[in-house]
Amino acid sequence: MRCVGNTAGAHLPVNKKCHCLSRVTPDSISVITDVLVSEENLGAGAEDLEWFEAAEVLLTEQVKAVSGKLMQKVNTGVYGPLQLAYISTGDGIAGLAELPDQQPIAEAEELHSDLLPARYEGGLKIWECTHDLASFLACHPTFSMRGKKVLDVGCGAGLLGLLALSQGASDVHFQDYNVSVLTSVTMQNVLLNTTENTATRCRYFAGDWQSYVQLTDDEFKSEEAKFDYILSSETIYNPSNHTKLYSVFRKRLKRTGIVFLAAKTYYFGVGGSIRQFEKLVEEDGVFESSVCWKCSEGKKEITLIVKSVFKSRDGYSSRFILGAGV
Ligand SMILES: C[S@@+](CC[C@H](N)C(=O)[O-])C[C@H]1O[C@@H](n2cnc3c(N)ncnc32)[C@H](O)[C@@H]1O
């Protein structure tokens, strides 16, 4: 079931965007604790929806054939010492006609929507927290991914998984809801940034998180098979999906592993919030979490990066540490 890459290699960037962490503010965490979640905003009503089943998606010759077209226009993100090339959303959509499972994306495009619950979940666009988490990781060598197994959950363009790959991760699994996001954007970005050899360290999984956990259950029975790092950005916007996402963390992380979750404090119009997710984690009592970075730009929104690790076996600490540095 392994995918095969090609030798796409490096391409000259058209745009170069620098994402640095200089805008970190040491504000008190209390700024963000009072956000209320209104019932009517719980919006998506995920329980009533039919979610796509999970499947492994292979990087086929058909997917590679599209890459030639997309690579005409490439952006480059700069994260600390690392640079990653990525195609823009528009270019991704342009490639879709030739690839399978394009219908949900076409519907979203027609409606000019970033989100069609359980049809298209927003992976074509690169969301801000991805850049924040990529910068955070690139600037903290303590969390180097060299030789590590990494899962990028709700990966969209896959920049976090790509960062792990470029740091020398041994295995990177990219998971996204829509097959077409994986084939038209994620895989294309992997092809852009890697050699054939490196690309063979990647696997791709589409479908709903609940079904993804079921699909991969046999493979992840042993501790050794699990991930050293699970990375996720902007995936908590829909509160109805929190338990599914949390179960990916719970069931796929090694005892010694770390989850990095980057998210906005509150998702207006959809209802998810970091507070709700933290509560879920806290109530389960298995992880110890801390906010290890935050940013408030123009006081519009706050991005948090939450780091979760399994509690030590003797239950050493049950505190939820906020605002702590790493
Ligand atoms: C807002 S996008 C963020 C994409 C990317 N992580 C970023 O920051 O640019 C949310 C991502 O989570 C995935 N997602 C949302 N709900 C999901 C679900 N129930 N099962 C699987 N993936 C889901 C979507 O496919 C999408 O890629």
The ligand as a MOL file (V3000), in Angstrom:
LIG
                    3D

  0  0  0     0  0            999 V3000
M  V30 BEGIN CTAB
M  V30 COUNTS 27 29 0 0 0
M  V30 BEGIN ATOM
M  V30 1 C -9.9770 24.3630 8.5510 0
M  V30 2 S -9.2470 23.0390 7.7290 0 CHG=1
M  V30 3 C -7.5480 23.1700 8.2600 0
M  V30 4 C -6.6040 22.5610 7.2680 0
M  V30 5 C -5.1430 22.6320 7.6650 0
M  V30 6 N -4.8900 21.8660 8.8630 0
M  V30 7 C -4.7020 24.0570 7.8370 0
M  V30 8 O -4.5140 24.4960 8.9740 0
M  V30 9 O -4.5010 24.7290 6.8370 0 CHG=-1
M  V30 10 C -9.8240 21.6630 8.7020 0
M  V30 11 C -9.2960 20.3260 8.2600 0
M  V30 12 O -9.7760 19.2820 9.1010 0
M  V30 13 C -10.2960 18.2330 8.2970 0
M  V30 14 N -11.4850 17.6910 8.9820 0
M  V30 15 C -12.4900 18.3890 9.5270 0
M  V30 16 N -13.4290 17.5750 10.0530 0
M  V30 17 C -12.9890 16.3200 9.8140 0
M  V30 18 C -13.5120 15.0320 10.1240 0
M  V30 19 N -14.6610 14.8550 10.7650 0
M  V30 20 N -12.7940 13.9630 9.7440 0
M  V30 21 C -11.6350 14.1060 9.0860 0
M  V30 22 N -11.0680 15.2980 8.7770 0
M  V30 23 C -11.7550 16.3970 9.1320 0
M  V30 24 C -10.6790 18.8830 7.0000 0
M  V30 25 O -10.6420 18.0160 5.9050 0
M  V30 26 C -9.6980 20.0290 6.8470 0
M  V30 27 O -8.5720 19.7050 6.1210 0
M  V30 END ATOM
M  V30 BEGIN BOND
M  V30 1 1 1 2
M  V30 2 1 2 3
M  V30 3 1 2 10
M  V30 4 1 3 4
M  V30 5 1 4 5
M  V30 6 1 5 6
M  V30 7 1 5 7
M  V30 8 2 7 8
M  V30 9 1 7 9
M  V30 10 1 10 11
M  V30 11 1 11 12
M  V30 12 1 11 26
M  V30 13 1 12 13
M  V30 14 1 13 14
M  V30 15 1 13 24
M  V30 16 1 14 15
M  V30 17 1 14 23
M  V30 18 2 15 16
M  V30 19 1 16 17
M  V30 20 1 17 18
M  V30 21 2 17 23
M  V30 22 1 18 19
M  V30 23 2 18 20
M  V30 24 1 20 21
M  V30 25 2 21 22
M  V30 26 1 22 23
M  V30 27 1 24 25
M  V30 28 1 24 26
M  V30 29 1 26 27
M  V30 END BOND
M  V30 END CTAB
M  END
